[in-house]
Amino acid sequence: MSVVLIHQGPSLTQKTYEEIVRKLTDGETGLKSPSDWPVEGLLMHVAGQSPQGFRVVDVWQSREACDRFGEFLAPILQEVGVDAQPETYEAHTFVSA
């Protein structure tokens, strides 16, 4: 079952997001395809400014894939000072173009 991960909070800004991306990609210019992620299983990634602050939304193939990414990401979040915990839940429906 697909898992949705939503991450936002006062400590997650566009600047900290861009720093996280640099650390995830070893200084490369960004995340352009699922193969750029350090773990397999990403189905969708969207990041941008919302009225409530900067928000990141991922959809992962499974809870296991999402958890593997979380294990990789947690030390990076701590390093850049992002302390907000993501919201995760099983997707009822996921449709992709």
Backbone as ProteinMPNN parsed JSONL, in Angstrom:
{"seq_chain_A": "MSVVLIHQGPSLTQKTYEEIVRKLTDGETGLKSPSDWPVEGLLMHVAGQSPQGFRVVDVWQSREACDRFGEFLAPILQEVGVDAQPETYEAHTFVSA", "coords_chain_A": {"N_chain_A": [[0.837, -1.182, 0.0], [0.558, 2.22, -0.826], [2.227, 5.017, 0.693], [1.753, 8.192, 2.083], [3.694, 11.033, 2.717], [3.909, 13.958, 4.472], [5.569, 16.911, 5.029], [6.105, 19.679, 6.972], [6.567, 22.767, 8.712], [7.636, 25.264, 11.102], [10.467, 25.22, 11.091], [11.132, 24.159, 8.655], [11.999, 25.495, 5.802], [12.215, 27.086, 2.551], [14.899, 27.551, 2.16], [16.157, 25.757, 4.02], [15.177, 23.386, 2.938], [16.447, 23.364, 0.41], [19.08, 23.094, 1.269], [18.941, 20.558, 2.43], [18.4, 19.036, 0.141], [20.826, 19.39, -1.247], [22.512, 17.958, 0.448], [21.381, 15.419, 0.287], [21.952, 14.783, -2.329], [24.653, 14.867, -2.611], [25.698, 17.442, -3.161], [24.863, 17.941, -5.731], [22.687, 19.446, -8.241], [19.957, 19.051, -7.735], [16.857, 17.264, -7.17], [15.649, 15.396, -9.551], [14.523, 13.124, -10.655], [13.031, 9.983, -9.608], [15.219, 8.265, -9.341], [17.222, 9.823, -8.292], [16.981, 9.826, -5.571], [18.18, 8.618, -2.402], [17.251, 6.126, -1.685], [15.214, 3.421, -2.899], [11.833, 3.445, -4.188], [10.292, 5.752, -4.254], [7.418, 7.378, -5.429], [6.302, 9.868, -5.994], [7.151, 13.315, -5.66], [6.777, 16.492, -4.312], [7.426, 19.88, -3.704], [7.008, 23.022, -2.167], [6.016, 26.459, -1.56], [3.391, 27.035, 0.634], [0.326, 28.579, 1.82], [0.562, 28.143, 4.54], [3.236, 27.808, 5.009], [6.458, 26.404, 3.988], [6.194, 23.348, 2.255], [6.529, 19.823, 1.902], [5.648, 17.064, -0.025], [5.514, 13.667, -0.35], [5.012, 10.551, -2.037], [5.264, 7.217, -1.343], [6.107, 3.863, -2.344], [5.63, 1.945, -0.398], [5.229, 1.363, 3.157], [7.623, 0.409, 4.174], [9.552, 1.366, 2.322], [9.243, 4.12, 2.715], [10.011, 4.293, 5.414], [12.707, 3.471, 5.203], [13.757, 5.642, 3.789], [13.262, 7.616, 5.708], [15.059, 6.855, 7.734], [17.464, 7.424, 6.485], [17.171, 10.153, 6.046], [16.744, 11.389, 8.564], [19.181, 12.049, 10.138], [20.169, 14.125, 8.546], [18.135, 16.051, 8.637], [18.297, 16.703, 11.344], [20.869, 17.784, 11.412], [20.569, 20.15, 9.868], [18.742, 21.497, 11.348], [15.964, 21.057, 11.249], [13.154, 20.336, 12.94], [10.529, 19.571, 12.921], [8.132, 16.996, 12.839], [7.249, 14.648, 10.319], [4.023, 14.039, 8.824], [2.52, 10.973, 8.246], [0.668, 8.632, 6.314], [-1.36, 5.884, 5.14], [-2.148, 5.723, 1.741], [-5.341, 6.016, 0.383], [-6.152, 6.153, -2.246], [-4.193, 6.352, -5.149], [-3.298, 7.951, -8.028], [-1.552, 8.222, -10.99], [-0.18, 10.123, -13.681]], "CA_chain_A": [[0.0, 0.0, 0.0], [1.311, 3.475, -0.906], [2.259, 5.841, 1.904], [1.921, 9.616, 1.867], [4.488, 11.716, 3.734], [3.801, 15.415, 4.374], [6.505, 17.515, 5.969], [6.103, 21.133, 7.037], [6.698, 23.306, 10.058], [8.401, 26.517, 11.122], [11.895, 25.032, 10.818], [11.306, 23.72, 7.267], [11.85, 26.632, 4.9], [12.794, 26.806, 1.237], [16.362, 27.527, 2.33], [16.575, 24.484, 4.631], [14.876, 22.341, 1.96], [17.518, 23.345, -0.587], [20.262, 22.537, 1.934], [18.692, 19.118, 2.555], [18.563, 18.466, -1.201], [22.27, 19.334, -1.526], [23.089, 16.864, 1.236], [20.865, 14.156, -0.255], [22.486, 14.543, -3.664], [26.098, 15.11, -2.579], [26.034, 18.722, -3.752], [24.334, 18.094, -7.085], [21.759, 20.555, -8.384], [18.591, 18.829, -7.302], [16.181, 15.983, -7.272], [14.909, 15.526, -10.81], [13.807, 11.882, -10.944], [13.099, 9.085, -8.452], [16.541, 7.644, -9.215], [18.103, 10.734, -7.556], [16.808, 9.62, -4.132], [19.151, 7.646, -1.875], [16.604, 4.82, -1.511], [14.208, 3.135, -3.921], [10.445, 3.359, -3.761], [9.581, 7.019, -4.376], [6.487, 7.483, -6.546], [6.027, 11.265, -6.29], [7.724, 14.303, -4.742], [6.396, 17.872, -4.604], [7.83, 20.8, -2.641], [6.729, 24.406, -2.503], [5.493, 27.364, -0.542], [1.946, 27.053, 0.803], [-0.04, 29.676, 2.725], [0.958, 27.785, 5.904], [4.688, 27.624, 5.074], [7.026, 25.508, 2.993], [5.634, 22.006, 2.439], [7.027, 18.746, 1.05], [4.73, 15.934, -0.077], [6.036, 12.493, -1.048], [4.259, 9.302, -2.015], [6.195, 6.086, -1.386], [5.479, 2.595, -2.735], [5.265, 1.146, 0.773], [5.684, 1.855, 4.469], [9.031, 0.031, 4.309], [10.346, 2.318, 1.538], [9.164, 5.401, 3.424], [10.832, 4.171, 6.62], [14.126, 3.462, 4.797], [14.109, 7.025, 3.502], [13.283, 8.317, 6.993], [16.317, 6.533, 8.42], [18.522, 8.147, 5.778], [16.917, 11.589, 6.137], [16.712, 11.907, 9.942], [20.397, 12.764, 10.556], [20.301, 15.356, 7.763], [17.201, 17.004, 9.228], [18.871, 17.145, 12.619], [22.035, 18.612, 11.095], [20.167, 21.473, 9.368], [17.865, 22.132, 12.33], [14.532, 20.841, 11.017], [12.695, 19.48, 14.032], [9.133, 19.181, 12.717], [7.938, 15.593, 12.476], [6.335, 14.524, 9.177], [2.781, 13.291, 8.934], [2.477, 9.881, 7.275], [-0.539, 7.811, 6.354], [-1.56, 5.044, 3.969], [-3.0, 6.335, 0.721], [-6.54, 5.278, -0.023], [-6.115, 6.129, -3.711], [-3.081, 7.064, -5.764], [-3.395, 7.904, -9.478], [-0.429, 8.936, -11.587], [-0.296, 10.287, -15.122]], "C_chain_A": [[0.88, 1.242, 0.0], [1.183, 4.258, 0.396], [2.543, 7.282, 1.516], [2.715, 10.191, 3.042], [4.357, 13.214, 3.47], [4.679, 16.008, 5.454], [6.392, 19.031, 5.86], [6.221, 21.541, 8.492], [7.588, 24.524, 10.018], [9.875, 26.351, 10.762], [12.175, 24.517, 9.407], [10.972, 24.898, 6.357], [12.401, 26.235, 3.531], [14.308, 26.706, 1.348], [16.824, 26.203, 2.949], [16.281, 23.315, 3.699], [16.007, 22.226, 0.936], [18.823, 22.812, 0.0], [20.129, 21.021, 2.088], [18.906, 18.435, 1.211], [20.042, 18.359, -1.552], [22.926, 18.177, -0.782], [22.619, 15.498, 0.73], [21.54, 13.779, -1.564], [23.981, 14.808, -3.745], [26.49, 16.376, -3.343], [25.547, 18.925, -5.166], [23.221, 19.137, -7.086], [20.327, 20.268, -7.965], [18.117, 17.41, -7.475], [15.262, 16.058, -8.481], [14.141, 14.261, -11.197], [13.92, 10.971, -9.72], [14.463, 8.418, -8.269], [17.545, 8.547, -8.489], [17.999, 10.554, -6.042], [17.768, 8.547, -3.656], [18.569, 6.259, -1.61], [15.562, 4.649, -2.613], [12.808, 3.196, -3.321], [9.666, 4.658, -3.842], [8.683, 6.996, -5.605], [6.268, 8.928, -6.969], [6.667, 12.159, -5.232], [7.318, 15.693, -5.222], [6.833, 18.721, -3.422], [7.517, 22.212, -3.084], [6.144, 25.164, -1.338], [3.969, 27.288, -0.526], [1.596, 28.252, 1.688], [0.379, 29.412, 4.176], [2.463, 27.588, 6.058], [5.157, 26.655, 4.005], [6.57, 24.091, 3.288], [6.255, 21.046, 1.433], [6.028, 17.596, 1.142], [5.382, 14.838, -0.921], [4.978, 11.405, -1.038], [5.277, 8.19, -2.236], [5.433, 4.812, -1.706], [4.95, 1.817, -1.535], [5.741, 1.831, 2.043], [7.176, 1.564, 4.633], [9.937, 1.006, 3.55], [10.382, 3.682, 2.222], [10.047, 5.379, 4.672], [12.325, 4.154, 6.288], [14.598, 4.885, 4.498], [14.198, 7.835, 4.798], [14.563, 8.075, 7.766], [17.488, 7.279, 7.786], [18.403, 9.653, 6.023], [17.07, 12.152, 7.548], [17.997, 12.621, 10.368], [20.601, 14.078, 9.797], [19.372, 16.425, 8.318], [17.744, 17.566, 10.527], [20.035, 18.109, 12.373], [21.651, 20.021, 10.653], [19.148, 22.161, 10.275], [16.376, 22.025, 12.054], [14.048, 19.853, 12.066], [11.235, 19.053, 13.9], [9.064, 17.718, 12.28], [6.965, 15.506, 11.3], [5.066, 13.767, 9.573], [2.831, 12.193, 7.876], [1.166, 9.12, 7.439], [-0.62, 6.988, 5.075], [-2.505, 5.738, 3.003], [-4.205, 5.433, 0.447], [-6.527, 5.075, -1.529], [-4.887, 6.892, -4.175], [-3.182, 6.856, -7.278], [-2.255, 8.747, -10.026], [-0.609, 9.016, -13.095], [0.776, 9.49, -15.839]], "O_chain_A": [[1.852, 1.308, 0.753], [0.176, 4.175, 1.1], [3.447, 7.564, 0.73], [2.446, 9.879, 4.202], [4.66, 13.684, 2.372], [4.562, 15.669, 6.631], [6.564, 19.596, 4.78], [5.995, 20.733, 9.394], [8.23, 24.791, 9.002], [10.47, 27.259, 10.182], [13.335, 24.443, 9.0], [9.806, 25.246, 6.17], [12.987, 25.163, 3.381], [14.927, 25.865, 0.696], [17.775, 25.592, 2.461], [17.045, 22.35, 3.664], [16.467, 21.126, 0.632], [19.589, 22.148, -0.699], [21.1, 20.288, 1.896], [19.525, 17.372, 1.146], [20.472, 17.344, -2.099], [23.796, 17.496, -1.326], [23.382, 14.533, 0.748], [21.685, 12.597, -1.876], [24.521, 14.958, -4.841], [27.479, 16.389, -4.076], [25.79, 19.979, -5.754], [22.857, 19.653, -6.029], [19.541, 21.209, -7.851], [18.856, 16.505, -7.863], [14.218, 16.708, -8.436], [13.202, 14.33, -11.99], [14.805, 11.163, -8.886], [14.821, 8.045, -7.151], [18.618, 8.08, -8.109], [18.836, 11.072, -5.303], [18.133, 7.657, -4.424], [19.315, 5.318, -1.339], [15.09, 5.63, -3.187], [12.621, 3.023, -2.116], [8.476, 4.669, -3.527], [9.127, 6.638, -6.696], [6.071, 9.206, -8.152], [6.719, 11.804, -4.055], [7.494, 16.031, -6.393], [6.637, 18.334, -2.27], [7.732, 22.567, -4.243], [5.825, 24.606, -0.288], [3.329, 27.459, -1.563], [2.495, 28.877, 2.25], [0.534, 30.352, 4.955], [2.922, 27.231, 7.143], [4.361, 26.148, 3.216], [6.559, 23.672, 4.446], [6.48, 21.395, 0.275], [5.612, 17.202, 2.232], [5.754, 15.068, -2.072], [4.146, 11.346, -0.133], [6.051, 8.22, -3.192], [4.252, 4.691, -1.38], [3.945, 1.114, -1.638], [6.55, 2.758, 2.004], [7.911, 2.389, 5.176], [10.97, 1.426, 4.071], [11.433, 4.318, 2.296], [10.754, 6.348, 4.949], [13.124, 4.753, 7.007], [15.691, 5.284, 4.897], [15.109, 8.647, 4.963], [15.096, 8.994, 8.389], [18.401, 7.715, 8.488], [19.409, 10.343, 6.188], [17.491, 13.298, 7.702], [17.913, 13.717, 10.921], [21.146, 15.034, 10.349], [19.771, 17.581, 8.456], [17.658, 18.768, 10.778], [20.16, 19.127, 13.053], [22.323, 20.987, 11.015], [18.736, 23.288, 9.998], [15.597, 22.824, 12.573], [14.462, 18.694, 12.089], [10.758, 18.247, 14.699], [9.853, 17.271, 11.448], [5.96, 16.216, 11.282], [5.05, 12.977, 10.517], [3.155, 12.468, 6.721], [0.634, 8.983, 8.541], [-0.027, 7.344, 4.056], [-3.537, 6.276, 3.406], [-4.063, 4.219, 0.3], [-6.84, 3.996, -2.033], [-4.58, 7.961, -3.648], [-3.155, 5.722, -7.755], [-2.027, 9.865, -9.565], [-1.129, 8.088, -13.715], [0.837, 9.505, -17.068]]}, "name": "protein", "num_of_chains": 1, "seq": "MSVVLIHQGPSLTQKTYEEIVRKLTDGETGLKSPSDWPVEGLLMHVAGQSPQGFRVVDVWQSREACDRFGEFLAPILQEVGVDAQPETYEAHTFVSA"}
